[in-house]
């Protein structure tokens, strides 16, 4: 039995020669594999960038813990805050500061 890890550089060169021979026999398959790997890596990088920006980086505000969202409940349905709802809220709660 051959000792694993003792001659890794020669094994790596042998593997590269095998990959070259296989690619030369079926270039369409090789192109499909390379394209699939490239798309997978690109999608992974894009998803990581979005998750990193949204979840891991702090907000660009001085006191992000003080940011709130006002909600208005009308007939059992939640409606997000808008300019019109903000005016009604200010009129109903004049001493909110």
C-alpha positions in Angstrom: 0.0 0.0 0.0 1.3 3.4 -1.0 1.9 5.9 1.8 -0.5 8.8 1.5 0.9 12.4 1.8 4.5 11.4 1.3 4.8 12.3 -2.4 2.0 14.8 -2.8 3.6 17.0 -5.4 4.1 14.0 -7.8 0.5 12.9 -7.1 -0.8 16.4 -7.8 1.1 16.5 -11.2 -0.3 13.1 -12.1 -3.8 14.3 -11.2 -3.4 17.4 -13.4 -2.3 15.3 -16.3 -5.4 13.1 -15.8 -7.6 16.2 -15.8 -6.0 17.4 -19.0 -6.5 14.1 -20.8 -10.2 13.9 -19.6 -10.9 17.5 -20.6 -9.4 16.9 -24.0 -11.7 13.9 -24.6 -14.9 15.8 -23.7 -14.5 19.5 -23.8 -18.3 20.2 -23.7 -18.6 18.4 -20.3 -15.6 20.3 -19.0 -17.1 23.6 -20.1 -20.4 22.7 -18.4 -18.5 21.9 -15.1 -16.5 25.1 -15.2 -19.6 27.2 -15.9 -21.5 25.5 -13.1 -18.7 26.1 -10.7 -18.3 29.7 -11.7 -22.1 30.3 -11.3 -22.1 28.7 -8.0 -19.2 30.7 -6.7 -20.7 33.9 -8.0 -24.1 33.2 -6.4 -22.3 32.3 -3.1 -20.4 35.6 -3.2 -23.5 37.6 -4.0 -25.6 36.0 -1.2 -22.7 36.5 1.3 -22.4 40.2 0.3 -26.1 40.8 0.9 -26.2 38.9 4.2 -23.0 40.6 5.4 -24.3 44.1 4.6 -27.8 43.4 6.1 -27.0 41.3 9.2 -23.4 41.7 10.2 -22.4 45.3 9.6 -23.8 47.9 12.0 -26.2 50.5 10.8 -24.7 53.8 9.6 -26.5 55.8 12.3 -25.2 57.3 15.5 -27.6 55.5 17.8 -29.1 52.5 15.8 -30.7 51.1 18.9 -33.1 54.0 19.0 -34.6 53.5 15.5 -38.2 52.5 15.6 -41.0 51.8 13.2 -44.5 53.1 13.9 -47.4 50.9 13.1 -51.1 51.7 12.8 -53.8 49.1 13.3 -57.1 49.8 11.5 -59.9 47.2 11.7 -57.6 44.4 12.7 -55.1 45.0 9.8 -51.6 46.4 10.3 -50.7 49.3 8.1 -47.2 50.6 8.0 -46.4 54.2 8.9 -46.7 56.8 6.2 -46.7 60.6 6.0 -50.5 60.6 6.4 -50.4 58.3 9.4 -47.6 60.3 10.9 -49.7 63.5 10.8 -52.5 61.7 12.6 -50.1 60.3 15.2 -48.6 63.8 15.8 -52.1 65.3 16.2 -53.2 62.5 18.7 -50.0 62.6 20.7 -48.8 66.2 21.0 -46.5 65.6 24.0 -44.6 62.7 22.6 -41.2 64.4 22.9 
